[in-house]
Amino acid sequence: MSQEDAETTEKLSLPQNQKDEADEGGKDKKENDTGTDGLVGWIVVFSSFGIHALFHGLALSFGVIFEKLLDYFNKGRGETALVGSLVFGFQSVAAPVAGVLTDKYGCRAVTICGAATAAFGLTISAFAPSISVLYFTYGVLFGLAFALVSVPSKVIINQHMKQRRSLANCISSSGSGVGSSVLSVTLHQLSNTYGWRGMSLITGSVLLNGVVFGGLFFPKKKRKTAQEMPVTGNFTLRRTCCQNDFTKLFRNIPFCFFMISNCLAINALYTPYTHLPRRATDLKVKETEVNWLLPIIGIASVVGKLFFGWLGDFQWVNNRHLLASAIMICGISTIVCPFLTTFPMLVGFAVVFGVFVGVFYGTRNVVLVEVVGVDNLSKAFGIVLLFQGASAILGAPLAGWIYDATRDYSASFYTMGCMFIASSVILLMQEKVEMMWRRRKNPSISTLTVSTPTDNTTC
């Protein structure tokens, strides 16, 4: 039972002590928001880093697999790119279910099940006779498993860490940069030696290490719950509280702006990861040089996550402005990319894009916590991923379909760059719109004050 369920149960079962119970619930909520920041907390951060390195790193390395599938099946770039985008799409669609399962069964059990499912999906992908079969074995199965490991790996950190939460999130998410750097090189070598089918078999076995990392997700102490509640009333109460939780989230103006901005950014985010290696190949860049582009993005993203994660823990830093600025720079660099025609120029793009994509990954969850609070994080994160699902599915294939129509990547990168910029503008507009909304409800407000997560979720 969640904290809000417990508070409501206490109020219904002991109406004569309503005020005292509500005050006690408020104290519990404050205590629950205080992570350990101790040895157990940093072990959890290390394990989450490993999960990101394996699963997110593999998903971001799809550009290597994309080239091999293009040459093997000889299909269009949009059709082939759909294999990789389905992973992010189904991860997003399944995220609310993963959030509910995480609340019910805990981060450890859900992560272990997800890791085993991902290994199974990659293994049977090695026997896929066509792109259509890969849509299910790689796209759907791996995508669903991706959701089961990604949601708990983010929730568990924010449960355990408080004082260094921003840095912990950035260290954890930097695993995706390290993983994509290592796996993009490794996948290239494996595919050259064993073919893409042998590469898929070996990768499936490597993903079983996620079971070990999931086992290190030590659960936090359970919260106090009310006793002696009738079964029927408890079921009705839980259903009502769940409905209220989601209603409050959708009435939270900062959360809605965050969600729209995130969808636009995600739509553009995976285009360079998927299409940059192939564009370099079209420009007649040497194969040995092409193989360095994705690792450079991965290494640069680690630098961006760690530096800006450390910076984001200072009170004078506005993480929301930091996130919007990073998205804006990603958009500008993506628009400039079609004008870069040599390997050194493409390396410069990879560095800039990688650094600020790292800021996006490392800061996004911190901003979400600031908007909705820790207690609503799993539900809010699930909703965000649900709505970004369509964007994740369409992003890279859209760029591929634009290429198939124009026989050039320029329009693809221009389109995705504009989506980045629109995402940044929406995020920057949020504070202004929130101020106008508050002034409308209370004309006496003359200046915008910073809202706490509790204020936002109960407006």
TORKOL-4160 file (C-alpha; in steps of 0.2 Angstrom, whole numbers, padded with zeros to 4 digits, m for minus):
459
<pt num="1" X="0000" Y="0000" Z="0000"/>
<pt num="2" X="0007" Y="0017" Z="m0005"/>
<pt num="3" X="0009" Y="0031" Z="0008"/>
<pt num="4" X="m0006" Y="0041" Z="0002"/>
<pt num="5" X="m0016" Y="0025" Z="0004"/>
<pt num="6" X="m0010" Y="0023" Z="0021"/>
<pt num="7" X="m0014" Y="0041" Z="0026"/>
<pt num="8" X="m0032" Y="0039" Z="0019"/>
<pt num="9" X="m0035" Y="0023" Z="0028"/>
<pt num="10" X="m0029" Y="0030" Z="0044"/>
<pt num="11" X="m0041" Y="0045" Z="0042"/>
<pt num="12" X="m0056" Y="0033" Z="0038"/>
<pt num="13" X="m0053" Y="0021" Z="0051"/>
<pt num="14" X="m0050" Y="0034" Z="0065"/>
<pt num="15" X="m0060" Y="0049" Z="0061"/>
<pt num="16" X="m0059" Y="0056" Z="0079"/>
<pt num="17" X="m0040" Y="0057" Z="0077"/>
<pt num="18" X="m0040" Y="0064" Z="0060"/>
<pt num="19" X="m0029" Y="0079" Z="0063"/>
<pt num="20" X="m0016" Y="0069" Z="0073"/>
<pt num="21" X="m0015" Y="0055" Z="0060"/>
<pt num="22" X="m0013" Y="0067" Z="0046"/>
<pt num="23" X="0001" Y="0075" Z="0055"/>
<pt num="24" X="0009" Y="0059" Z="0058"/>
<pt num="25" X="0008" Y="0054" Z="0040"/>
<pt num="26" X="0016" Y="0070" Z="0035"/>
<pt num="27" X="0031" Y="0065" Z="0046"/>
<pt num="28" X="0032" Y="0048" Z="0038"/>
<pt num="29" X="0032" Y="0056" Z="0021"/>
<pt num="30" X="0046" Y="0067" Z="0025"/>
<pt num="31" X="0056" Y="0053" Z="0032"/>
<pt num="32" X="0052" Y="0042" Z="0017"/>
<pt num="33" X="0060" Y="0055" Z="0006"/>
<pt num="34" X="0076" Y="0054" Z="0015"/>
<pt num="35" X="0088" Y="0041" Z="0007"/>
<pt num="36" X="0102" Y="0033" Z="0016"/>
<pt num="37" X="0116" Y="0040" Z="0005"/>
<pt num="38" X="0127" Y="0026" Z="0013"/>
<pt num="39" X="0135" Y="0010" Z="0008"/>
<pt num="40" X="0119" Y="0001" Z="0003"/>
<pt num="41" X="0114" Y="0017" Z="m0007"/>
<pt num="42" X="0130" Y="0017" Z="m0017"/>
<pt num="43" X="0129" Y="m0002" Z="m0020"/>
<pt num="44" X="0112" Y="0001" Z="m0028"/>
<pt num="45" X="0119" Y="0015" Z="m0039"/>
<pt num="46" X="0133" Y="0003" Z="m0045"/>
<pt num="47" X="0120" Y="m0010" Z="m0049"/>
<pt num="48" X="0109" Y="0003" Z="m0058"/>
<pt num="49" X="0125" Y="0008" Z="m0068"/>
<pt num="50" X="0127" Y="m0010" Z="m0073"/>
<pt num="51" X="0109" Y="m0011" Z="m0079"/>
<pt num="52" X="0111" Y="0004" Z="m0089"/>
<pt num="53" X="0127" Y="m0002" Z="m0097"/>
<pt num="54" X="0120" Y="m0018" Z="m0103"/>
<pt num="55" X="0102" Y="m0014" Z="m0108"/>
<pt num="56" X="0102" Y="0005" Z="m0113"/>
<pt num="57" X="0120" Y="0003" Z="m0120"/>
<pt num="58" X="0114" Y="m0011" Z="m0131"/>
<pt num="59" X="0098" Y="m0002" Z="m0137"/>
<pt num="60" X="0109" Y="0014" Z="m0141"/>
<pt num="61" X="0121" Y="0003" Z="m0151"/>
<pt num="62" X="0108" Y="m0002" Z="m0163"/>
<pt num="63" X="0117" Y="0009" Z="m0176"/>
<pt num="64" X="0129" Y="m0005" Z="m0178"/>
<pt num="65" X="0116" Y="m0019" Z="m0180"/>
<pt num="66" X="0106" Y="m0007" Z="m0192"/>
<pt num="67" X="0120" Y="m0008" Z="m0204"/>
<pt num="68" X="0122" Y="m0026" Z="m0203"/>
<pt num="69" X="0103" Y="m0029" Z="m0206"/>
<pt num="70" X="0102" Y="m0017" Z="m0220"/>
<pt num="71" X="0116" Y="m0027" Z="m0229"/>
<pt num="72" X="0108" Y="m0044" Z="m0225"/>
<pt num="73" X="0090" Y="m0041" Z="m0228"/>
<pt num="74" X="0092" Y="m0027" Z="m0241"/>
<pt num="75" X="0076" Y="m0018" Z="m0235"/>
<pt num="76" X="0073" Y="0001" Z="m0234"/>
<pt num="77" X="0081" Y="0011" Z="m0221"/>
<pt num="78" X="0064" Y="0016" Z="m0213"/>
<pt num="79" X="0058" Y="m0002" Z="m0212"/>
<pt num="80" X="0075" Y="m0008" Z="m0205"/>
<pt num="81" X="0076" Y="0006" Z="m0192"/>
<pt num="82" X="0059" Y="0001" Z="m0185"/>
<pt num="83" X="0067" Y="m0014" Z="m0177"/>
<pt num="84" X="0077" Y="m0003" Z="m0165"/>
<pt num="85" X="0064" Y="0010" Z="m0162"/>
<pt num="86" X="0051" Y="m0003" Z="m0157"/>
<pt num="87" X="0063" Y="m0007" Z="m0142"/>
<pt num="88" X="0061" Y="0011" Z="m0136"/>
<pt num="89" X="0043" Y="0011" Z="m0140"/>
<pt num="90" X="0038" Y="m0004" Z="m0131"/>
<pt num="91" X="0049" Y="0000" Z="m0117"/>
<pt num="92" X="0039" Y="0016" Z="m0115"/>
<pt num="93" X="0022" Y="0008" Z="m0118"/>
<pt num="94" X="0025" Y="m0005" Z="m0105"/>
<pt num="95" X="0033" Y="0007" Z="m0092"/>
<pt num="96" X="0016" Y="0010" Z="m0083"/>
<pt num="97" X="0014" Y="m0009" Z="m0080"/>
<pt num="98" X="0032" Y="m0010" Z="m0075"/>
<pt num="99" X="0029" Y="0004" Z="m0062"/>
<pt num="100" X="0014" Y="m0005" Z="m0055"/>
<pt num="101" X="0024" Y="m0021" Z="m0054"/>
<pt num="102" X="0038" Y="m0012" Z="m0046"/>
<pt num="103" X="0027" Y="m0005" Z="m0032"/>
<pt num="104" X="0019" Y="m0022" Z="m0029"/>
<pt num="105" X="0034" Y="m0034" Z="m0030"/>
<pt num="106" X="0049" Y="m0023" Z="m0028"/>
<pt num="107" X="0063" Y="m0017" Z="m0039"/>
<pt num="108" X="0073" Y="m0033" Z="m0036"/>
<pt num="109" X="0061" Y="m0046" Z="m0042"/>
<pt num="110" X="0055" Y="m0035" Z="m0057"/>
<pt num="111" X="0073" Y="m0032" Z="m0063"/>
<pt num="112" X="0077" Y="m0050" Z="m0062"/>
<pt num="113" X="0062" Y="m0056" Z="m0073"/>
<pt num="114" X="0066" Y="m0042" Z="m0085"/>
<pt num="115" X="0084" Y="m0047" Z="m0087"/>
<pt num="116" X="0079" Y="m0065" Z="m0090"/>
<pt num="117" X="0066" Y="m0060" Z="m0103"/>
<pt num="118" X="0078" Y="m0049" Z="m0113"/>
<pt num="119" X="0091" Y="m0063" Z="m0114"/>
<pt num="120" X="0078" Y="m0075" Z="m0121"/>
<pt num="121" X="0072" Y="m0062" Z="m0134"/>
<pt num="122" X="0090" Y="m0059" Z="m0140"/>
<pt num="123" X="0093" Y="m0077" Z="m0141"/>
<pt num="124" X="0079" Y="m0082" Z="m0152"/>
<pt num="125" X="0082" Y="m0066" Z="m0163"/>
<pt num="126" X="0097" Y="m0076" Z="m0169"/>
<pt num="127" X="0085" Y="m0088" Z="m0178"/>
<pt num="128" X="0074" Y="m0074" Z="m0186"/>
<pt num="129" X="0071" Y="m0077" Z="m0205"/>
<pt num="130" X="0065" Y="m0060" Z="m0209"/>
<pt num="131" X="0064" Y="m0042" Z="m0203"/>
<pt num="132" X="0046" Y="m0045" Z="m0198"/>
<pt num="133" X="0051" Y="m0058" Z="m0186"/>
<pt num="134" X="0064" Y="m0047" Z="m0178"/>
<pt num="135" X="0050" Y="m0034" Z="m0175"/>
<pt num="136" X="0043" Y="m0046" Z="m0162"/>
<pt num="137" X="0059" Y="m0055" Z="m0155"/>
<pt num="138" X="0070" Y="m0040" Z="m0154"/>
<pt num="139" X="0058" Y="m0025" Z="m0154"/>
<pt num="140" X="0044" Y="m0031" Z="m0144"/>
<pt num="141" X="0052" Y="m0044" Z="m0132"/>
<pt num="142" X="0067" Y="m0034" Z="m0129"/>
<pt num="143" X="0057" Y="m0018" Z="m0127"/>
<pt num="144" X="0045" Y="m0026" Z="m0114"/>
<pt num="145" X="0060" Y="m0033" Z="m0104"/>
<pt num="146" X="0069" Y="m0016" Z="m0106"/>
<pt num="147" X="0054" Y="m0008" Z="m0097"/>
<pt num="148" X="0055" Y="m0021" Z="m0083"/>
<pt num="149" X="0073" Y="m0016" Z="m0079"/>
<pt num="150" X="0073" Y="0002" Z="m0083"/>
<pt num="151" X="0059" Y="0008" Z="m0072"/>
<pt num="152" X="0066" Y="m0001" Z="m0056"/>
<pt num="153" X="0084" Y="0005" Z="m0059"/>
<pt num="154" X="0078" Y="0023" Z="m0059"/>
<pt num="155" X="0066" Y="0021" Z="m0045"/>
<pt num="156" X="0078" Y="0012" Z="m0033"/>
<pt num="157" X="0091" Y="0026" Z="m0034"/>
<pt num="158" X="0079" Y="0040" Z="m0029"/>
<pt num="159" X="0072" Y="0029" Z="m0015"/>
<pt num="160" X="0090" Y="0027" Z="m0007"/>
<pt num="161" X="0099" Y="0043" Z="m0012"/>
<pt num="162" X="0094" Y="0060" Z="m0005"/>
<pt num="163" X="0109" Y="0072" Z="m0003"/>
<pt num="164" X="0118" Y="0067" Z="m0018"/>
<pt num="165" X="0103" Y="0062" Z="m0028"/>
<pt num="166" X="0108" Y="0072" Z="m0044"/>
<pt num="167" X="0125" Y="0065" Z="m0044"/>
<pt num="168" X="0119" Y="0047" Z="m0041"/>
<pt num="169" X="0106" Y="0048" Z="m0055"/>
<pt num="170" X="0120" Y="0054" Z="m0067"/>
<pt num="171" X="0132" Y="0041" Z="m0062"/>
<pt num="172" X="0119" Y="0027" Z="m0064"/>
<pt num="173" X="0113" Y="0034" Z="m0081"/>
<pt num="174" X="0131" Y="0036" Z="m0087"/>
<pt num="175" X="0131" Y="0017" Z="m0088"/>
<pt num="176" X="0122" Y="0019" Z="m0105"/>
<pt num="177" X="0136" Y="0029" Z="m0112"/>
<pt num="178" X="0149" Y="0017" Z="m0106"/>
<pt num="179" X="0139" Y="0003" Z="m0112"/>
<pt num="180" X="0136" Y="0010" Z="m0129"/>
<pt num="181" X="0154" Y="0014" Z="m0131"/>
<pt num="182" X="0160" Y="m0004" Z="m0127"/>
<pt num="183" X="0146" Y="m0013" Z="m0135"/>
<pt num="184" X="0146" Y="m0003" Z="m0151"/>
<pt num="185" X="0164" Y="m0009" Z="m0154"/>
<pt num="186" X="0161" Y="m0026" Z="m0147"/>
<pt num="187" X="0146" Y="m0029" Z="m0158"/>
<pt num="188" X="0155" Y="m0024" Z="m0173"/>
<pt num="189" X="0169" Y="m0036" Z="m0170"/>
<pt num="190" X="0157" Y="m0050" Z="m0165"/>
<pt num="191" X="0147" Y="m0047" Z="m0181"/>
<pt num="192" X="0162" Y="m0048" Z="m0192"/>
<pt num="193" X="0168" Y="m0064" Z="m0184"/>
<pt num="194" X="0152" Y="m0074" Z="m0181"/>
<pt num="195" X="0139" Y="m0064" Z="m0191"/>
<pt num="196" X="0124" Y="m0054" Z="m0184"/>
<pt num="197" X="0116" Y="m0071" Z="m0179"/>
<pt num="198" X="0131" Y="m0076" Z="m0168"/>
<pt num="199" X="0132" Y="m0059" Z="m0162"/>
<pt num="200" X="0114" Y="m0060" Z="m0156"/>
<pt num="201" X="0117" Y="m0077" Z="m0147"/>
<pt num="202" X="0132" Y="m0070" Z="m0138"/>
<pt num="203" X="0123" Y="m0054" Z="m0133"/>
<pt num="204" X="0109" Y="m0063" Z="m0126"/>
<pt num="205" X="0120" Y="m0073" Z="m0114"/>
<pt num="206" X="0129" Y="m0057" Z="m0109"/>
<pt num="207" X="0112" Y="m0049" Z="m0104"/>
<pt num="208" X="0110" Y="m0063" Z="m0090"/>
<pt num="209" X="0122" Y="m0052" Z="m0080"/>
<pt num="210" X="0107" Y="m0041" Z="m0077"/>
<pt num="211" X="0100" Y="m0055" Z="m0065"/>
<pt num="212" X="0115" Y="m0052" Z="m0054"/>
<pt num="213" X="0114" Y="m0033" Z="m0054"/>
<pt num="214" X="0095" Y="m0034" Z="m0050"/>
<pt num="215" X="0099" Y="m0045" Z="m0035"/>
<pt num="216" X="0109" Y="m0031" Z="m0028"/>
<pt num="217" X="0094" Y="m0019" Z="m0028"/>
<pt num="218" X="0092" Y="m0020" Z="m0009"/>
<pt num="219" X="0074" Y="m0015" Z="m0004"/>
<pt num="220" X="0071" Y="0000" Z="0006"/>
<pt num="221" X="0061" Y="m0001" Z="0023"/>
<pt num="222" X="0043" Y="m0003" Z="0020"/>
<pt num="223" X="0032" Y="0011" Z="0026"/>
<pt num="224" X="0019" Y="0009" Z="0040"/>
<pt num="225" X="0002" Y="0004" Z="0034"/>
<pt num="226" X="m0015" Y="0005" Z="0044"/>
<pt num="227" X="m0021" Y="m0011" Z="0052"/>
<pt num="228" X="m0039" Y="m0019" Z="0054"/>
<pt num="229" X="m0046" Y="m0012" Z="0037"/>
<pt num="230" X="m0061" Y="m0023" Z="0030"/>
<pt num="231" X="m0056" Y="m0031" Z="0014"/>
<pt num="232" X="m0070" Y="m0024" Z="0003"/>
<pt num="233" X="m0067" Y="m0006" Z="0010"/>
<pt num="234" X="m0048" Y="m0008" Z="0007"/>
<pt num="235" X="m0051" Y="m0013" Z="m0011"/>
<pt num="236" X="m0062" Y="0002" Z="m0014"/>
<pt num="237" X="m0050" Y="0013" Z="m0005"/>
<pt num="238" X="m0035" Y="0007" Z="m0015"/>
<pt num="239" X="m0044" Y="0010" Z="m0032"/>
<pt num="240" X="m0050" Y="0027" Z="m0027"/>
<pt num="241" X="m0033" Y="0032" Z="m0021"/>
<pt num="242" X="m0025" Y="0026" Z="m0037"/>
<pt num="243" X="m0037" Y="0036" Z="m0048"/>
<pt num="244" X="m0034" Y="0051" Z="m0037"/>
<pt num="245" X="m0015" Y="0049" Z="m0039"/>
<pt num="246" X="m0016" Y="0049" Z="m0058"/>
<pt num="247" X="m0029" Y="0063" Z="m0058"/>
<pt num="248" X="m0017" Y="0074" Z="m0048"/>
<pt num="249" X="m0003" Y="0070" Z="m0060"/>
<pt num="250" X="m0013" Y="0076" Z="m0075"/>
<pt num="251" X="m0018" Y="0092" Z="m0066"/>
<pt num="252" X="0000" Y="0096" Z="m0062"/>
<pt num="253" X="0004" Y="0109" Z="m0075"/>
<pt num="254" X="0024" Y="0107" Z="m0074"/>
<pt num="255" X="0022" Y="0088" Z="m0076"/>
<pt num="256" X="0011" Y="0090" Z="m0092"/>
<pt num="257" X="0024" Y="0102" Z="m0099"/>
<pt num="258" X="0038" Y="0091" Z="m0094"/>
<pt num="259" X="0029" Y="0076" Z="m0103"/>
<pt num="260" X="0026" Y="0085" Z="m0119"/>
<pt num="261" X="0043" Y="0092" Z="m0120"/>
<pt num="262" X="0050" Y="0074" Z="m0116"/>
<pt num="263" X="0040" Y="0067" Z="m0130"/>
<pt num="264" X="0047" Y="0079" Z="m0143"/>
<pt num="265" X="0065" Y="0076" Z="m0137"/>
<pt num="266" X="0063" Y="0057" Z="m0138"/>
<pt num="267" X="0056" Y="0058" Z="m0155"/>
<pt num="268" X="0073" Y="0066" Z="m0161"/>
<pt num="269" X="0085" Y="0058" Z="m0149"/>
<pt num="270" X="0088" Y="0041" Z="m0157"/>
<pt num="271" X="0091" Y="0047" Z="m0175"/>
<pt num="272" X="0109" Y="0050" Z="m0173"/>
<pt num="273" X="0112" Y="0034" Z="m0164"/>
<pt num="274" X="0104" Y="0024" Z="m0178"/>
<pt num="275" X="0108" Y="0034" Z="m0194"/>
<pt num="276" X="0125" Y="0043" Z="m0191"/>
<pt num="277" X="0136" Y="0028" Z="m0195"/>
<pt num="278" X="0126" Y="0024" Z="m0211"/>
<pt num="279" X="0127" Y="0043" Z="m0216"/>
<pt num="280" X="0146" Y="0042" Z="m0213"/>
<pt num="281" X="0147" Y="0027" Z="m0224"/>
<pt num="282" X="0138" Y="0036" Z="m0237"/>
<pt num="283" X="0151" Y="0050" Z="m0236"/>
<pt num="284" X="0164" Y="0037" Z="m0240"/>
<pt num="285" X="0172" Y="0038" Z="m0223"/>
<pt num="286" X="0183" Y="0023" Z="m0219"/>
<pt num="287" X="0175" Y="0009" Z="m0210"/>
<pt num="288" X="0188" Y="0009" Z="m0196"/>
<pt num="289" X="0183" Y="0028" Z="m0193"/>
<pt num="290" X="0165" Y="0025" Z="m0194"/>
<pt num="291" X="0166" Y="0012" Z="m0180"/>
<pt num="292" X="0172" Y="0026" Z="m0168"/>
<pt num="293" X="0157" Y="0038" Z="m0170"/>
<pt num="294" X="0145" Y="0029" Z="m0158"/>
<pt num="295" X="0159" Y="0026" Z="m0145"/>
<pt num="296" X="0163" Y="0044" Z="m0145"/>
<pt num="297" X="0145" Y="0049" Z="m0142"/>
<pt num="298" X="0145" Y="0036" Z="m0128"/>
<pt num="299" X="0161" Y="0043" Z="m0120"/>
<pt num="300" X="0155" Y="0061" Z="m0122"/>
<pt num="301" X="0139" Y="0057" Z="m0114"/>
<pt num="302" X="0147" Y="0050" Z="m0098"/>
<pt num="303" X="0157" Y="0066" Z="m0097"/>
<pt num="304" X="0142" Y="0076" Z="m0098"/>
<pt num="305" X="0132" Y="0066" Z="m0086"/>
<pt num="306" X="0145" Y="0066" Z="m0072"/>
<pt num="307" X="0150" Y="0084" Z="m0074"/>
<pt num="308" X="0133" Y="0091" Z="m0075"/>
<pt num="309" X="0127" Y="0079" Z="m0062"/>
<pt num="310" X="0139" Y="0085" Z="m0050"/>
<pt num="311" X="0134" Y="0103" Z="m0055"/>
<pt num="312" X="0116" Y="0099" Z="m0053"/>
<pt num="313" X="0118" Y="0096" Z="m0034"/>
<pt num="314" X="0122" Y="0114" Z="m0030"/>
<pt num="315" X="0107" Y="0124" Z="m0024"/>
<pt num="316" X="0110" Y="0138" Z="m0036"/>
<pt num="317" X="0108" Y="0127" Z="m0051"/>
<pt num="318" X="0091" Y="0127" Z="m0059"/>
<pt num="319" X="0090" Y="0109" Z="m0066"/>
<pt num="320" X="0075" Y="0113" Z="m0077"/>
<pt num="321" X="0085" Y="0127" Z="m0086"/>
<pt num="322" X="0100" Y="0115" Z="m0087"/>
<pt num="323" X="0089" Y="0102" Z="m0096"/>
<pt num="324" X="0081" Y="0114" Z="m0108"/>
<pt num="325" X="0098" Y="0122" Z="m0113"/>
<pt num="326" X="0105" Y="0104" Z="m0116"/>
<pt num="327" X="0090" Y="0100" Z="m0127"/>
<pt num="328" X="0092" Y="0116" Z="m0137"/>
<pt num="329" X="0111" Y="0113" Z="m0140"/>
<pt num="330" X="0106" Y="0095" Z="m0146"/>
<pt num="331" X="0094" Y="0103" Z="m0158"/>
<pt num="332" X="0106" Y="0115" Z="m0165"/>
<pt num="333" X="0120" Y="0103" Z="m0167"/>
<pt num="334" X="0108" Y="0091" Z="m0176"/>
<pt num="335" X="0103" Y="0104" Z="m0188"/>
<pt num="336" X="0121" Y="0108" Z="m0192"/>
<pt num="337" X="0125" Y="0090" Z="m0195"/>
<pt num="338" X="0121" Y="0089" Z="m0213"/>
<pt num="339" X="0134" Y="0102" Z="m0217"/>
<pt num="340" X="0148" Y="0091" Z="m0209"/>
<pt num="341" X="0155" Y="0080" Z="m0223"/>
<pt num="342" X="0172" Y="0074" Z="m0216"/>
<pt num="343" X="0177" Y="0062" Z="m0202"/>
<pt num="344" X="0184" Y="0076" Z="m0190"/>
<pt num="345" X="0168" Y="0086" Z="m0192"/>
<pt num="346" X="0157" Y="0071" Z="m0188"/>
<pt num="347" X="0168" Y="0068" Z="m0173"/>
<pt num="348" X="0165" Y="0086" Z="m0167"/>
<pt num="349" X="0146" Y="0083" Z="m0169"/>
<pt num="350" X="0148" Y="0067" Z="m0159"/>
<pt num="351" X="0156" Y="0075" Z="m0145"/>
<pt num="352" X="0144" Y="0090" Z="m0144"/>
<pt num="353" X="0129" Y="0079" Z="m0146"/>
<pt num="354" X="0135" Y="0066" Z="m0134"/>
<pt num="355" X="0139" Y="0078" Z="m0120"/>
<pt num="356" X="0122" Y="0086" Z="m0120"/>
<pt num="357" X="0113" Y="0070" Z="m0123"/>
<pt num="358" X="0122" Y="0065" Z="m0107"/>
<pt num="359" X="0115" Y="0080" Z="m0098"/>
<pt num="360" X="0097" Y="0076" Z="m0104"/>
<pt num="361" X="0098" Y="0058" Z="m0098"/>
<pt num="362" X="0106" Y="0063" Z="m0081"/>
<pt num="363" X="0095" Y="0078" Z="m0077"/>
<pt num="364" X="0078" Y="0072" Z="m0084"/>
<pt num="365" X="0074" Y="0061" Z="m0069"/>
<pt num="366" X="0080" Y="0074" Z="m0057"/>
<pt num="367" X="0068" Y="0087" Z="m0064"/>
<pt num="368" X="0054" Y="0074" Z="m0064"/>
<pt num="369" X="0057" Y="0071" Z="m0045"/>
<pt num="370" X="0057" Y="0090" Z="m0042"/>
<pt num="371" X="0040" Y="0091" Z="m0051"/>
<pt num="372" X="0031" Y="0076" Z="m0044"/>
<pt num="373" X="0040" Y="0071" Z="m0028"/>
<pt num="374" X="0048" Y="0054" Z="m0024"/>
<pt num="375" X="0032" Y="0045" Z="m0019"/>
<pt num="376" X="0024" Y="0048" Z="m0036"/>
<pt num="377" X="0040" Y="0045" Z="m0046"/>
<pt num="378" X="0036" Y="0027" Z="m0051"/>
<pt num="379" X="0018" Y="0032" Z="m0057"/>
<pt num="380" X="0024" Y="0048" Z="m0065"/>
<pt num="381" X="0039" Y="0040" Z="m0074"/>
<pt num="382" X="0027" Y="0026" Z="m0081"/>
<pt num="383" X="0015" Y="0039" Z="m0088"/>
<pt num="384" X="0030" Y="0049" Z="m0096"/>
<pt num="385" X="0036" Y="0033" Z="m0104"/>
<pt num="386" X="0019" Y="0028" Z="m0110"/>
<pt num="387" X="0016" Y="0045" Z="m0119"/>
<pt num="388" X="0034" Y="0045" Z="m0126"/>
<pt num="389" X="0031" Y="0027" Z="m0133"/>
<pt num="390" X="0024" Y="0033" Z="m0150"/>
<pt num="391" X="0038" Y="0046" Z="m0152"/>
<pt num="392" X="0051" Y="0033" Z="m0149"/>
<pt num="393" X="0043" Y="0021" Z="m0161"/>
<pt num="394" X="0042" Y="0034" Z="m0175"/>
<pt num="395" X="0058" Y="0044" Z="m0173"/>
<pt num="396" X="0072" Y="0034" Z="m0181"/>
<pt num="397" X="0060" Y="0026" Z="m0194"/>
<pt num="398" X="0053" Y="0043" Z="m0199"/>
<pt num="399" X="0071" Y="0049" Z="m0202"/>
<pt num="400" X="0074" Y="0033" Z="m0213"/>
<pt num="401" X="0058" Y="0036" Z="m0222"/>
<pt num="402" X="0062" Y="0054" Z="m0226"/>
<pt num="403" X="0079" Y="0047" Z="m0233"/>
<pt num="404" X="0070" Y="0034" Z="m0243"/>
<pt num="405" X="0060" Y="0048" Z="m0251"/>
<pt num="406" X="0073" Y="0061" Z="m0254"/>
<pt num="407" X="0089" Y="0050" Z="m0255"/>
<pt num="408" X="0098" Y="0062" Z="m0243"/>
<pt num="409" X="0099" Y="0063" Z="m0224"/>
<pt num="410" X="0098" Y="0082" Z="m0224"/>
<pt num="411" X="0079" Y="0084" Z="m0222"/>
<pt num="412" X="0080" Y="0070" Z="m0209"/>
<pt num="413" X="0092" Y="0079" Z="m0198"/>
<pt num="414" X="0083" Y="0096" Z="m0200"/>
<pt num="415" X="0067" Y="0089" Z="m0195"/>
<pt num="416" X="0074" Y="0080" Z="m0179"/>
<pt num="417" X="0084" Y="0096" Z="m0174"/>
<pt num="418" X="0068" Y="0107" Z="m0175"/>
<pt num="419" X="0059" Y="0094" Z="m0163"/>
<pt num="420" X="0073" Y="0096" Z="m0151"/>
<pt num="421" X="0072" Y="0115" Z="m0151"/>
<pt num="422" X="0053" Y="0114" Z="m0149"/>
<pt num="423" X="0055" Y="0103" Z="m0134"/>
<pt num="424" X="0067" Y="0115" Z="m0126"/>
<pt num="425" X="0055" Y="0130" Z="m0129"/>
<pt num="426" X="0041" Y="0121" Z="m0121"/>
<pt num="427" X="0051" Y="0117" Z="m0106"/>
<pt num="428" X="0057" Y="0135" Z="m0104"/>
<pt num="429" X="0039" Y="0141" Z="m0106"/>
<pt num="430" X="0033" Y="0130" Z="m0092"/>
<pt num="431" X="0037" Y="0143" Z="m0078"/>
<pt num="432" X="0029" Y="0157" Z="m0087"/>
<pt num="433" X="0013" Y="0147" Z="m0089"/>
<pt num="434" X="0013" Y="0141" Z="m0072"/>
<pt num="435" X="0015" Y="0159" Z="m0065"/>
<pt num="436" X="0000" Y="0165" Z="m0076"/>
<pt num="437" X="m0011" Y="0150" Z="m0070"/>
<pt num="438" X="m0007" Y="0154" Z="m0052"/>
<pt num="439" X="m0010" Y="0173" Z="m0054"/>
<pt num="440" X="m0027" Y="0168" Z="m0062"/>
<pt num="441" X="m0032" Y="0157" Z="m0046"/>
<pt num="442" X="m0024" Y="0170" Z="m0034"/>
<pt num="443" X="m0023" Y="0188" Z="m0041"/>
<pt num="444" X="m0013" Y="0193" Z="m0026"/>
<pt num="445" X="0002" Y="0183" Z="m0032"/>
<pt num="446" X="0014" Y="0195" Z="m0041"/>
<pt num="447" X="0030" Y="0185" Z="m0042"/>
<pt num="448" X="0033" Y="0166" Z="m0046"/>
<pt num="449" X="0038" Y="0156" Z="m0032"/>
<pt num="450" X="0046" Y="0139" Z="m0033"/>
<pt num="451" X="0033" Y="0126" Z="m0030"/>
<pt num="452" X="0037" Y="0110" Z="m0020"/>
<pt num="453" X="0032" Y="0093" Z="m0027"/>
<pt num="454" X="0018" Y="0092" Z="m0015"/>
<pt num="455" X="0011" Y="0109" Z="m0020"/>
<pt num="456" X="0011" Y="0103" Z="m0039"/>
<pt num="457" X="0003" Y="0087" Z="m0036"/>
<pt num="458" X="m0012" Y="0093" Z="m0026"/>
<pt num="459" X="m0016" Y="0109" Z="m0036"/>
